[in-house]
Amino acid sequence: MATILSILALVVAGASALFAFWAYRASRQSADAATSSERRERQPSLAVEIEIPGPPPADKAIYRLRNDGPDDLDSVVIFRPRVKTGTTYPLAVTSRGTGWADDEIELGPLALGEETLFTLCCGSADELPEFRVRVETRSGPDSWKETMLLANPRQT
């Protein structure tokens, strides 16, 4: 009889451990979903517009980048466009005198509603490829990556 009660107690203990594990897993998934939802709500909204386009032979275009929210950004990094032809189109932070960057430019912090300028060396060809740039932003411990299409410097 004692053996049967011991076995029954072991089965009940195992079932309750299994139930506790399922409850833990469900609460963890719920917490992860809430965190993910909050992170999506805080994803930065950046607007990029061409500031100074130019017909050929102009070989540079200046773009204005604005932080449309929802938070101030601690860091904004833009990577030079990668095009299928393999041609390198460098970027520079406009009016900072730092020169052309090999791969990326750090635009620094960007408060809500604030704007900054960057320059793309687009070459002097009549026809230009699509310029897609990778943008990495950071606010506190969170970071986001997105790809943005820049307006064609030849179109006004």
Helices and strands as residue ranges (DSSP letters): H 2-41, E 46-52, E 60-67, E 75-79, E 91-93, E 104-106, E 115-121, E 131-139, E 142-150
